[in-house]
Amino acid sequence: MNKINIIFDSKVFLDGFFTKSTSRSGVFFTAMNVLQVMQRNKVFHITLTYPLEYEWTANLRKIKREKVFSQFKFICTGLRSFENSIQIPQNIKEHKKNKKYIRMIYNYIKLLKYDIMSKLYNNKKTCYSEKIFINAHVFLSPFDAIPESIINQEHIKKTYILYDLIPIIFSEYYNIPVIKPIMNTFNRDIYAFCISQSCKDDYLKYCGDKLDANKMYVTHIATNQQYIPKYDKQELIKVLRKYNIEYNPDNKYLFSLCSLEPRKNIPFTVTCFLKFIKKHNINDIYFYLGGSAWKSFEFVMEKTLEEAGQFSNKIKLLGYIDDSDLNILYSNSLFFTFLSQYEGFGMPPLEAMQAGTPVITSNNSSLPEVVGDAAISLTYNDEEAVIKAFEDFYFNEDLRNEYIKKGLERAKIFSWEKCAGKMMEVIEEIVK
């Protein structure tokens, strides 16, 4: 078969590269893993985009030194989000008293610079971009809105990786405009890879008049790193010391990993845990919470801990956890709990199953697709059911071992090879 030329939008990589951990989210790792699997397929020839707001020459040299990017060519796509945010002063004198005056002038100069660079790098005599656009078969965006210049190219198949509609469904907590630019590009010619059936259903519910269900494919994603059972108490002690936790090997803990935001339902989970230990007068178990906090949500957690009274020392907030520490924290927890109200996929339960940990999770959105029958699944706000699940795992070692075994088997069905493999099958078919 002839080569299939793909232009792969790399803005999510570059955000992760330049801003490091602040942008290295699940979307970043999804895009990176899909790119690496596709690159191994000799049928595909992949070119990465390079928006001009990152400044072409110096930063491109830095990126090319990264092993993962060294083998790719980059194509300049002009300005992206930057061009829509600049206000060019019409009358300089009117802006002298404005506090934003200096910043506006600075942006104005940069815009002129980028305009010159854009003309240079898209000139047929000085840049190969024109030829790449003409010969391209597919444009794949792993997150950001496809540029209008691409949308208008009829010969290029436009594809997205879609994750969730959290900003729409939970609009009281999120910034809706983040996802609006993507939705504004939707039309019946768009192809979409949805990370779960739940994700696909939501997009059809909210954007069904703009999308073709027959051009939307479920491609379950996988974990960002390989987790394995590692029941090592001494290693656990070393890891917990990093997070200012002095651990007694005679004690137990349950673990949860998520950002401390309303949708994740952490105050409710903590309340259930406290009622559980009070009910049975249990003193040898703690609740470790990993994940960054929302500033607007911190007061809710503070209130929850205040209400815990003398039991507040049983709740340990670890904060952001390094990837290298997650495996040991998953593996050595008595069980893992994840009572989210909604997930586009639900990565932490899958990671916990891979690490050999029994899982308690919600039965909503995409979570049943992830855990199947390999976890205790229940309604996210059913206090009685949650406490019962805590009791089952705490008092019944045989039950824990049963769910560990089922979780390890369930986790095997998810891989980046399957995810990207399905995407490549679809791309080959639509190009034909």
N, C-alpha and C positions, 0 to 999 in steps of 0.2 A: 504494500500500500504506500502511496505517496505520503510525504511528510505533512503533518497537520501543524500549521503555524498558530501558536497561541500567544496573545498578548496578556500577560498576567499582571494585574494591578498590584503594585508592591507598596502602596502607601502605608498599609498596616504594618509591613515589615520595617519601613523606614521610621515610622513613629516609634516602634519598639526598639529600633537600633539607636536612635538619637536620644530618646528619653528613658531608655532602659526599663526598669521594673514598673514605672508608672503606666506604660502602655503594653507591657507583655502579659496580656490577658489571655483568656481562652481563645479569643478570636485570633490573636497573634499566633498562638501555637497551632491552631487549626490550619491557618493559611500556610505556615511553615512546613507542617507535615504533609499536607496535600501537594505542595510544590515539590518537595523532595521525592515523593513517590512518583509523581508525574515525570520528573526529570529523568528517572531511570528507564522510562518507556521510550525506546528509540524512534517510535512513530512520531512523537511530539517534538517540535522545536519551539522552545519557550523564550520569549523576550519579556523582560521586566520593564515596567514603566518607571519614570523618574520625574516627578513634578518639580517645576522650577523653583518653588518656594524653599526647597532644601539647598539651593545654590549648587550649580552644576559641577564645577570642576573639582574643588577641594574635597567636598563631601563624597563625591562619587569615587574618588581615589580611595578614601577610607573604607567605603563599603566594599569595593572590589578586593580589598585585602582580607575581608571576611571569607572564610572557606566556602560557606554555603552560597555566597553570591559570586565568587570568582569566575565561575564557568558560564555566567549569563551575560548577554548583551543587554544594555539598557536603552530605552527609547524615551526621549523627552516628550512629555505630553502637555507642556505649557503650565500655566498657573492652574491651581485647583481651588481649594477652599479660599485661598488668599485673595483671588481676584474678586470674589464676591463680598469681601469684608472691608475693602479699602474705600474710604471716602476721600475723593480728591478735592482740595479746597478750591473754590471758584474765585474767591476774593481773599488774598492773603491778609490784608489789613483787618478784615472782619474777624479773623481768627487769632489775632495777636493776644487778646485778653483771655482766650480760651485755654484752660489747663491742658487740653489735648493737642494744642497747637504744634508743639515740637514733634509729638508722635505722628501727627498727620503729615507733617512735612517729610519726616523720615520715611513713612510709608509711600508717600508720593514719589520720592526719589527712587525707592526700591521698585515701584511699579514701572517707572520709566526704564530702569535697568532691566527688569524682567521682560519688558516689551521688546527691547533691543535683542536680548538673548533669545527670546522666542523666535523672532524673525531669523536670527542667525542659525539656530539649530534646526529649524524647519525648512531651511533653504535647500533646494534639491542638489545644489552643487557642494554643499558643505556637510550634509547630514544624510544618513541612511534611513531616517525615520519615514520619509515619504514612501520608499519602496516597501518597508515593513508593513505600513498601514495598507498598502495596496494588496499585498500578498497574504495578509492575515485572514485566517478562517474564523477564529474565535477570540472574543475578549472575555476574560474571566475575572470578576471582581470578588475577592474573598470577604469584602466588607463594605467599602465606600461606594458612593453613587457613581455609576458609569458616566464618564464625561459626555457632554452633549455632542462633542465632535465625533465620538464613537457611536452614540445612539443613532446619529444620522447616516452612518455608513451601512447601507443596506446589505452589502456583501459579507459583513462580519456578523457572526452569530453572537448575541449578547447573553452572558450567563452570570448568575449570582450564586454565592453561598449564603443562605438565609438561616438565621439563628433563632430569633424569637421576636415577639411584638410586645415585650415588657413595657417600653415607654408609652405604648398605646393602652394596654390593658391596665397598667398601674400608673395612669397619667398623673395622679395626685402626688406621686413621689419622684417622677422622672421628667427629664427634659425632652418633650416630644419632638422638637425640631431636629434632634440628633438623627432620627430615622426618617424624617420627612423627605430629605433630598433623595434618598433611595426610593421611596414610594412614588415620588414624582416622576421617576424614570420608567415606571412599570408600563408595559403594554403587552398585547397578546403575543408578541414575538419574543418576549423574554423567556429564557430557560432558567430554572431555579433548582438548586440542590439544597434540600431542606434537611437539617440535622436530626429531625425526628418527624414521625407522622403527626404528632401534636403541633409541631411548628408549621407543617404544611396546612393542617386544618385551620389554624389561626389566620394564616395569610389569606386563605380562601375566604374565610369569614369576613375579614376586614378589607381585603383588596380583591375579592373575587371577580369584580367587574372589570378589573384591569389585567388579570392574570389568566392564563390558560392552564387548567388543572392537568391536562395531558402533557404539559411541558414542565411539570414540577415533579421532582424525584426525591425520594427519601434516601439519604445517605448518612446513616448513623456514624458519628465521629468516634474517636477513641481517646485514651488517656494521654496526657502530655509526656509522661515518662513511664518506664516499666516498674510496676510495683510487685513485690514478692513477699510472702510471709517471712517475717524476721523477728522472732520472739526473743529479744536480747535485752534483758533488764539493765545490764551494765551500760550498754549503748544508749538505752533510753535515759538513764540518769544523766549521762553527758549531754544529751540533746536538751533535756529539760532545764539544765543549768543555764543554757544560753538564754532561756526565757524567764530566768529568775524563779524557777520552781525547784524546790528541794523535794525530791521524790523518795518515798519509802517503798522498797520493793514488796513489802507486805500489804500495801494498799492497792486499790484498783481505781480505774477511771473510765468514764465514758467520754467519747470524743465527738466534736462537731467541727466542721470546717466550712465557713462561709463568711461573707461580709456581714457585718452587723447592721443590716438594713431591715426595714419593716417587712418586706416580702419573705424574708428568711425565717420569721416567726420565732426568733431566739428567746425573747422574754417568756413566751408561753412554754417553750421547752424547758427553760430553767425552772419555772414555777412547777411544772410536772415533776421534774427531778427532785425538787425540795419536798414536795408532798410525798413522793415515793420514799425518800430516806427517813422522813419524819414518821410515816406510817409504820415502818418496820424497824425504827430506831437503829438505822445503819450508820456506822461511823467510819467504815474503811473504804469509802468510794468518793471520788471527786469528779467534777465535770470540767473538762478542759475545752475551752472555746478558742479556736484558731480563726483568724481573719481580721481584716482591717475594719475600722468603725466608721460609720457615717457621722459627721459632726452634728447634723440636725437630729440624729437619733440617739446620741450618747446619753441624753437626760433620761430616756426611757430605760436604758440599761442601768443607769445609776439608781433610779427609783426601784427597779426590780431587786437590785442588790441590797438596797436599804431595807426593803421589806423582808429580805431573807434573815435579817437580824443576826443571831449567833451562828447561823449556818452559812453566812456569806463567804466564810473562808473555804467552803466546799466548792466555790465557783472560781475558776482561774481563767483570766483573760490573757491568752498568750500573744495576741496581736498578729501581725503579719508573720507567716512562717516560711522560712526558706524551703525551696523545693527539695533540697537534699535531706531535710529533716522529716518530711512528710511520711515516708515509708515506715520509719520506726514508730512514729506516733500513731499511725493507723494500726499497725500490726499488734502493738502491745495494749491497745484499748480493749476493755471487756466487750464493748460493742460500740457501734457508730450510729449517731442519730442525725437525721436530716429531714426536718418537718416543714419544708418550704411550701409556700402557697402556690408557687408556679415556677416551672423551669423549662427552658427551651430544650435542654437535654438532661442536665443533672450529672455533672462529672464526678463530684465527690463520692456518691454512693458506688459508682463503678470503681474508682480508685480504692475505696475501702474493701470491696469484694476481692479485687486483685491482691490486696495486701493480707488477705486471710482474716477478715474481721466480720462478725455478724452485723447486719444492717437493719435499722428501723427507719422507714421513710414514708413520705406521703404517697397517697394513691391517686394524685392528680396530674394533669398535664402530661409531660413526657416521661415521668418517673417510672410508671409501670412498664414502659418500653425498655428501660434500662435494666431494672432489677428482675422483671418477670416474677417467678415464684421463689426467688432466691433471697428474699428479704421479708420482714414483717412490714406489710403495707397497711396504712390506716388513714383515716381522715385527719387532716393536719391540725384541726382544733378540737379533736375528741379527747378530752382530758382523761376520761376513764380508760379509753383504749390505750393511750400512751403509757399511763402508769402500769397497766396490765402488761404491756410489752416490756417495760423496764423490769418488772417482776419476773417475767418468763426468762429473760436472758440472764438476769442476775442469779437466780436460784437454780437454773437448770443447765448444767454444763453439757449434757448430751444434746440439748436443743441448740446450744451455741455451736457445738461441733457440726451438727447437721447443717446449719445455715452457713457455716464456714465452707463446708464441702460444696454446697449448692452454689454459693457465691463464686467460688473459684472456677467452677464449670461455666457458670453464666458469663463471667467476664471474658472467657475465651472467644466469644462470638464477635467481639468488637476489636477491630484493628484498622490502622490507617491504610493498609493494603486493600482491605475490603471497601473502605470509604472512597478512597481515590480511584480504586479500580472501577467502581460503579460510575463515578464521574467520567472516567476515560471512555468507558463503553458508550455512554450517552453522547459524549462529544464526537466520537467516531461515527456514530449513527446519524447525528444531525448534520455533520459535515458531508456525509455521503448524500 
